Amino acid sequence: MEEDDCAFCGAALAPSWTSLSIWGWGSLGVVLFLITFGPFAIFYFAFYILCFVGGGFVVTLLFGKSNSEKYLEQCEHSFLPCTSVGIPKCIEEMKREARPIKIDRRLTGANIIDEPLQQVIQFSLRDYVQYWYYTLSDDESFLLEIRQALQYALVQFSARSKETDWQPYFTTRLVDDFGTHLRVFRKAQQRIAEKGDQMKDQAEELVDTFFEVEVEMEKEVCRDLVCTSPKDEEGFLRDLCEVLLYILLPPGDFQNKIMRYFVREILSRGILLPLINQLSDPDYINQYVIWMIRDSNCNYEAFMNIIKLSDNIGELEAVKDKASEELQYLRSLDTAGDDINTIKNQINSLLYVIKVCDSRIQRLQSGKEIDTVKLAANFGKLCTVPLDHILVDNVALQFFMDYMQQTGGQAHLFFWMTVEGYRVTAQQQLEVLQSRQKDGKHQTNQTKGLLRAAAVGVYEQYLSEKASPRVNIDDNLVAKLAETLNHEDPTPEIFDDIQRKVYELMLRDERFYPSFKQNVLYVRMLAELDMLKDPSFRGSDDGEGESFNGSPTGSINLSLDDLSNVPSDETVQLHAYISDTGVCNDHGKTYALYAITVHRRNQNSEETWKTYRRYSDFHDFHMRITEQFENLANILKLPGKKTFNNMDREFLEKRKKDLNAYLQLLLNPEMMKASPALAHYVYDFLENKAYSKGKGDFARKVPPLIQKTYSDPDHCRVAAPIDDNVDDNIPLRVMLLLMDEVFDLKERNQWLRRNIKNLLQQLIRATYGDTINRKIVDHVDWMTSPEQVADAVKRFRDAFWPNGILAETVPRRDKAIRMRTRVAGKTKLLEVMPDELKHIIGAETTRKGILRVFEMFQHTQLNKRMVYVFLERFLETLFPQNKFHELFNKLHSRSKQMQRYKQRLHTTQAPSLQKR
């Protein structure tokens, strides 16, 4: 056991002895090394080892890189596909010298057009693309593609233009669109005048109201966003240009988005937008108007009329400041002799101008006058125009005719006029008959038969027992005339005795001429004759030496429109209502009867009675008063007829309620004040007697004299067919349409409008004969000829690039200068109007019409609307197959006014749909 334990202990101690020997020998080696080589030997040894390892790494890296390159080259040729030759070839092409680019400069086939067009293209690329593109690249291939795309589009555009018939566009669509624009503006002005709200911004309110009327008239489109929002306008032009590029460019070029966007931006923002802004600028239009009539000298009287009629404080202040400046200059001059008198006169004139401006500014700021055109005259003394002058003057006659219709005396006036026409016609026919008898031709019986038929027609229409209304005249004279017609041949003088009596009746009867001189229509007549401040008639038919003072208030500042509200009789009060309804049976005919309780009160008495009327009586009465007073047709709405179940009790109660509302609106004091002559018809209808019908017999018997139109002009375009069969006569159609819209002829006396139409026909025939349409077509061809198109392109080029340099943005002129330009433009327009036109339609109507047109051009948003309408019609004419009309409706579909209009329609139609 002990031996085993010793063996085990020796085995356990053996490793420790071994480790001790290794550390001992190692330590001995280190000590000997340090003794032999010194203490720094260890650093040398470490350096030798580092150099050995680094050198081995470098040799291995170099050898491996060379072998790897050889191996990769072998693999590339063995496994990978061949590289493309496109990139090396492209690099090689770029290193070559750029060859000159050949451009086909043919665009329209006419060199005189192509040359300025090429310059426009070159200038556009230079100023809108090249100035930034060359900072990115020197390669001109992109510019070449853009130029070729523009040229291709112009070639297609030119081809379409040559195939288009431009005559309907210039003679019909352009005129219709302008007339529609003017009608919308006129209705907007009338709507604002009815509101009478002075607290809001008039210009902003006018623009909003204009687009309200536009959507009511157009029904399908409204351009308010495009004309009032610059952002929407730019978006509209971008969309429009993109559509045009889709039509004009080849599909490959159109699919190139980068090039398409560049061309689109150049056309929309670089060309179309600046051009539209310039054409829509009121100051630019005013300057152009002055330039157009530069040969006309400004008249001092016309200038003062504009100042007195101006309702723009900015205009008045600008004129006043300029007059004050001139006044200071004249007072600073040191003159003597004859010059001092001239300067004094100039100083007095300037002082008068300043005084008038101050007076107008104070009146406008006080809010006493809100109408566009005021009456600048003293109403203290009005001159008397003799009746014989009224009957032969077109302007005066229309006012007297309106008055006679209001008072129920129109039969006398129309009889007098008809006899005048008969006399002239009879004299001409007899002269022709006598000349033919001298030549041996005999047509006596035929001519006398025609004259007899005409004379009998006049008699039956105005003097017979069946005439309605009948001219009330001495029965002995009528009987004598009838005897003469039965036994003798008619002569031109056959009606002279009765005509003389009718003239005396109109002259002396207090209902007619004497009352007319005290009516507002007489004052309006004097304004139209331009006689309020410079009367030309001093005598009177009554032998009175003093002129009649027809001023209702004597106020120097009362306007014509204010005079129309002067009541004629405020002492009589009339009230009526339907108290009961019933069903009557008369000889087998069943009808409803309405009992009306009427109260009439005046200062001394009070009356109450009942009268009974059928629905047909209401209908006949409504037709009669709307014939006589056209403005009532838009205010009074009679309940409609019902063919079946019209005796049902529930229906009768509903109709009773509706008729009661009709009566209350009719008897409203404001309604009676607006139409004083209406009271006569209302009293006749409500009197306790059988109602006599015959509403329009007289009107239907003499259609040439008093034709009435019942179409509502508020909600229809001018492009609707024009009456009077003038569509085939281009100049007559254009002139009559413009005169209708500028001077409101359709809403005035139809007799005057017919006379104007006849006068225009005679003027056109006398000037051009039957070749006028051919001349107009030739003129349109001349306007679209290469010479005129080239001239238009040159003007466009010179306007945007004068002397080949992009024109700088013209700074907006000072407000005072712009205001004075407005005054000068209005003065020029009034001065250039011929006196013949004033004599035909009246001086006041002429002034209002001209100033309305001028005022229409003073709003940038409205001018833009007109430009866009012209552009839309142009594209619809140029591309008839591309449905541009539907496209424009979609582009304008986001209009706020259009959305409101659709909501109103939906709200209005919803109840009727629910009932169904």
Secondary structure as UniProt FT lines:
FT   HELIX           2..37
FT   TURN            39..40
FT   HELIX           41..78
FT   HELIX           86..95
FT   HELIX           111..125
FT   HELIX           126..130
FT   HELIX           131..133
FT   TURN            134..136
FT   HELIX           141..163
FT   HELIX           167..168
FT   HELIX           169..173
FT   HELIX           174..195
FT   HELIX           202..218
FT   HELIX           224..228
FT   HELIX           230..248
FT   HELIX           251..255
FT   HELIX           257..265
FT   HELIX           266..272
FT   HELIX           273..280
FT   HELIX           282..292
FT   TURN            293..295
FT   HELIX           300..309
FT   HELIX           313..332
FT   HELIX           338..366
FT   HELIX           387..392
FT   HELIX           394..407
FT   HELIX           410..438
FT   TURN            439..440
FT   HELIX           444..462
FT   TURN            465..466
FT   HELIX           475..487
FT   TURN            492..495
FT   HELIX           496..508
FT   TURN            510..511
FT   HELIX           513..516
FT   TURN            517..518
FT   HELIX           520..528
FT   TURN            529..530
FT   TURN            541..542
FT   TURN            556..557
FT   HELIX           560..563
FT   TURN            564..565
FT   STRAND          573..586
FT   TURN            587..588
FT   STRAND          589..601
FT   STRAND          606..614
FT   HELIX           615..628
FT   HELIX           630..634
FT   TURN            646..647
FT   HELIX           649..666
FT   HELIX           669..674
FT   TURN            676..677
FT   HELIX           678..686
FT   TURN            695..696
FT   HELIX           697..701
FT   HELIX           703..706
FT   HELIX           713..715
FT   TURN            718..719
FT   TURN            724..725
FT   TURN            727..728
FT   HELIX           730..743
FT   TURN            746..747
FT   HELIX           750..768
FT   HELIX           769..771
FT   HELIX           772..783
FT   HELIX           786..800
FT   HELIX           802..804
FT   HELIX           815..832
FT   HELIX           835..841
FT   HELIX           843..856
FT   TURN            857..858
FT   HELIX           860..878
FT   TURN            880..883
FT   HELIX           884..891
FT   TURN            892..894
FT   HELIX           896..915
//
